[in-house]
Amino acid sequence: MTPALNTLEIRLAALRRSGSHAVVHWLLAQLPGRGVFLNSCKPGENPYASCYRGDSVARPDGAFDLDGPPVDKDYLLYNYEDRELPAVFAEAFEAEHDRWLGSSGRRFDLLVLRDPWNNLASLLRWARGAVHPISLDSVAKAARLWKVYAREVLGETRYLRHTPTPVLYNRWVAEPAYRAELAGRLGIPFSDAGRDAVAPWGPATWGDSFDGFAYDGRAGEMPVLERFRWCADDPFYRDLFDREICDLAERIFGPIPGTAEIRA
């Protein structure tokens, strides 16, 4: 049997400002050996060709060229942001997988989900900020996509293909045991390195929507589960929370103190 080109392959889908890059940064600090992270890939295309090169990395630095053909590596990690799940996890991609990425020994599909109250608050902060603001329409689109992602986490849909692994960001932030369990499931050593770093990905690599890099080295102190308080009285924000999104959020995350009065 021909050895796999990638010992471990992790494909990750998430909404922007969901905390997924914090998870990615943590994963890169846990993963041993050499490998690559391909950031913000496009569905239906070769991840090496379609990723955002400014944020993609090869580890150790200079080990190989991302523009060259895929080479043997310990891990391949690549992500998709704000994408429709059927497009990310499509059969057409599977047909091209080995040609584009090479074969993999173990494959995992991760879906990172943050509660909608804080996820959408962080997006709205970005939309109303001064650094490459996104449109309010994109925030409304994220609210729709959040429901799709939530139904996948709940098992009501089956888009993820390879060892489907939901990652609840709220628990990932708060529970070291949850992070250790995730590392164990992926079969990688757990040191929890990288947990307190502010992930250096995002528009103009400014880090967190609210605090930038002010908490780098002590990210665990950031009030990432309290962001909704910044815009709790904002009419646009409040209108995002129909009964469906509220019900899905409570089924997954349980009641979040302070959010009940926001519900439409």
C-alpha positions in Angstrom: 0.0 0.0 0.0 1.3 3.5 -0.9 1.9 5.6 2.2 -0.4 8.5 2.8 0.9 11.9 1.8 -0.8 13.5 4.8 -0.7 11.6 8.0 -3.6 13.6 9.4 -6.0 15.8 7.5 -8.4 18.3 9.2 -11.0 20.1 7.2 -12.7 22.9 9.2 -15.9 24.9 8.5 -17.1 27.9 10.5 -18.6 31.3 10.4 -16.4 34.3 10.6 -15.9 35.6 14.2 -17.0 32.3 15.5 -13.7 31.7 17.3 -12.5 29.3 14.7 -9.2 30.9 14.2 -8.5 30.6 17.9 -9.2 26.9 17.5 -6.9 26.8 14.5 -4.1 28.6 16.3 -4.4 26.2 19.2 -4.4 23.2 16.8 -1.2 24.4 15.1 0.4 24.7 18.6 -0.6 21.1 19.4 0.2 19.4 16.1 3.6 17.8 16.0 6.0 17.7 13.0 5.6 19.5 9.7 2.5 20.5 7.9 0.5 23.3 6.4 -2.5 25.5 7.3 -4.5 26.8 4.3 -6.7 29.7 5.3 -10.1 30.6 3.9 -10.3 28.2 1.0 -13.0 28.3 -1.7 -15.4 25.4 -2.1 -15.1 23.2 -5.2 -11.5 24.4 -5.8 -8.0 23.1 -5.0 -7.4 24.4 -1.4 -3.7 25.0 -2.3 -4.7 27.2 -5.2 -7.8 28.9 -3.6 -6.6 29.6 -0.1 -5.8 33.1 1.1 -2.0 33.0 0.8 -1.4 36.0 3.1 -2.6 33.9 6.1 -1.6 30.4 5.1 1.5 28.9 6.6 3.9 26.0 6.3 5.5 24.6 9.5 8.3 24.6 10.3 8.8 27.9 8.4 10.5 27.4 5.1 10.2 23.6 5.2 8.5 23.6 1.8 6.8 25.9 -0.7 3.0 26.1 -0.8 3.3 26.7 -4.5 5.0 23.4 -5.1 3.3 20.0 -5.5 2.0 18.5 -2.2 4.7 16.7 -0.2 4.7 14.2 2.6 3.7 15.9 5.8 2.4 15.1 9.3 -0.7 17.2 9.0 -2.8 19.2 6.6 -5.3 21.7 8.1 -7.5 23.9 5.9 -10.7 25.9 6.6 -13.7 27.5 5.0 -15.5 30.5 6.3 -19.1 31.6 5.8 -19.7 28.9 3.2 -22.7 26.7 2.5 -22.1 23.3 3.9 -23.3 21.3 0.9 -20.7 23.2 -1.2 -17.8 22.5 1.2 -18.5 18.8 1.8 -19.5 18.0 -1.8 -19.0 14.7 -3.6 -17.3 16.6 -6.4 -14.5 17.6 -4.0 -14.0 13.9 -3.0 -13.5 13.0 -6.6 -10.6 15.5 -6.9 -9.3 15.0 -3.4 -6.2 12.9 -4.0 -5.2 14.8 -7.1 -5.4 18.1 -5.3 -4.2 17.2 -1.8 -2.8 13.7 -1.9 -4.1 10.8 0.1 -4.5 11.1 3.9 -4.1 8.5 6.6 -6.8 9.9 8.9 -9.4 12.5 8.0 -11.6 14.7 10.2 -14.3 17.2 9.4 -14.6 19.9 12.1 -17.5 22.3 12.4 -16.8 25.2 14.9 -20.0 26.8 16.3 -20.2 29.7 18.7 -23.4 30.8 20.3 -25.3 33.2 17.9 -25.6 36.0 20.5 -21.8 36.5 20.7 -21.0 35.4 17.1 -23.3 37.9 15.6 -22.3 40.7 18.0 -18.7 40.3 17.0 -19.7 40.4 13.3 -21.7 43.5 13.9 -18.8 45.2 15.7 -16.7 44.5 12.6 -19.4 45.8 10.3 -19.7 49.0 12.4 -15.9 49.4 12.9 -13.3 51.3 10.9 -11.1 48.4 9.8 -12.3 47.0 6.5 -16.0 46.9 7.6 -18.3 44.2 6.2 -21.8 44.9 5.1 -24.9 44.5 7.4 -26.2 42.2 4.7 -23.3 39.8 5.4 -24.3 39.8 9.1 -27.9 38.9 8.2 -26.5 36.1 5.9 -24.4 34.8 8.8 -27.6 34.6 11.0 -29.2 32.4 8.3 -26.1 30.3 7.9 -25.8 29.9 11.7 -29.1 28.0 11.6 -27.8 25.6 8.9 -24.6 25.0 10.9 -26.6 24.5 14.1 -28.8 21.8 12.5 -25.6 20.0 11.4 -24.3 20.1 15.0 -27.6 18.7 16.2 -27.4 15.8 13.7 -30.5 16.9 11.7 -28.4 17.1 8.6 -25.3 15.0 7.5 -23.0 17.1 5.4 -19.7 16.4 7.2 -18.2 13.2 5.8 -15.0 12.2 7.6 -15.3 11.6 11.3 -17.7 14.5 11.8 -16.5 16.5 14.8 -18.5 19.5 16.1 -16.5 21.9 18.2 -18.6 24.2 20.5 -16.5 27.3 20.9 -18.2 28.3 24.2 -17.1 25.0 25.8 -13.7 25.1 24.1 -13.0 28.5 25.7 -14.2 27.6 29.1 -13.2 23.9 29.7 -9.7 22.6 29.5 -11.1 19.0 29.7 -13.1 19.7 26.5 -9.9 20.8 24.7 -8.1 17.8 25.9 -11.0 15.6 24.7 -10.8 17.2 21.3 -7.0 16.6 21.0 -7.6 13.0 22.1 -10.2 12.5 19.4 -7.9 13.9 16.8 -5.1 11.6 18.1 -2.7 14.5 18.7 -0.7 15.3 21.9 -2.3 17.7 24.3 -0.3 20.4 25.9 -2.9 23.3 25.6 -0.1 25.4 24.0 -1.5 28.3 22.1 -4.7 28.7 24.2 -3.7 32.1 25.5 -2.6 33.6 22.2 -4.9 35.9 20.2 -5.1 34.3 16.8 -3.3 36.5 14.2 -5.9 35.9 11.5 -8.6 38.3 10.3 -8.9 41.5 8.2 -5.5 43.2 8.3 -4.6 40.6 11.0 -6.1 42.7 13.7 -7.1 39.8 15.9 -10.2 40.2 18.1 -13.1 42.4 16.9 -13.3 44.2 20.2 -9.8 44.1 21.7 -7.4 43.5 18.9 -4.2 42.0 20.4 -4.5 43.7 23.8 -5.1 40.3 25.4 -2.4 38.4 23.5 -0.8 35.9 26.0 -3.8 36.0 28.2 -6.7 35.4 25.8 -8.5 33.4 28.5 -9.3 36.7 30.2 -11.2 38.1 27.2 -15.0 38.3 27.8 -15.7 36.5 24.6 -19.0 35.1 26.0 -20.2 38.6 26.9 -19.9 40.4 23.6 -23.7 40.5 23.1 -24.0 43.2 25.8 -22.3 45.7 23.5 -25.3 45.7 21.1 -28.1 44.3 23.2 -30.3 47.3 22.5 -29.4 47.6 18.8 -32.6 47.2 16.7 -30.7 45.6 13.8 -29.1 43.1 16.1 -32.3 42.2 17.9 -34.1 41.6 14.7 -31.6 38.8 13.8 -33.0 36.6 16.6 -36.2 35.0 15.5 -37.7 32.0 17.3 -35.9 29.5 15.2 -32.4 30.7 15.9 -33.2 31.2 19.6 -34.6 27.6 19.9 -31.6 26.1 18.1 -29.2 28.1 20.3 -30.8 26.9 23.5 -30.8 23.3 22.4 -27.1 23.5 21.8 -25.7 25.9 24.4 -28.5 26.0 26.9 -29.7 29.3 28.4 -27.2 32.1 28.3 -27.8 34.7 31.1 -28.7 38.1 29.7 -29.9 37.1 26.3 -33.6 36.4 27.1 -34.6 40.0 26.7 -33.0 40.2 23.2 -35.3 37.7 21.6 -37.6 39.1 19.0 
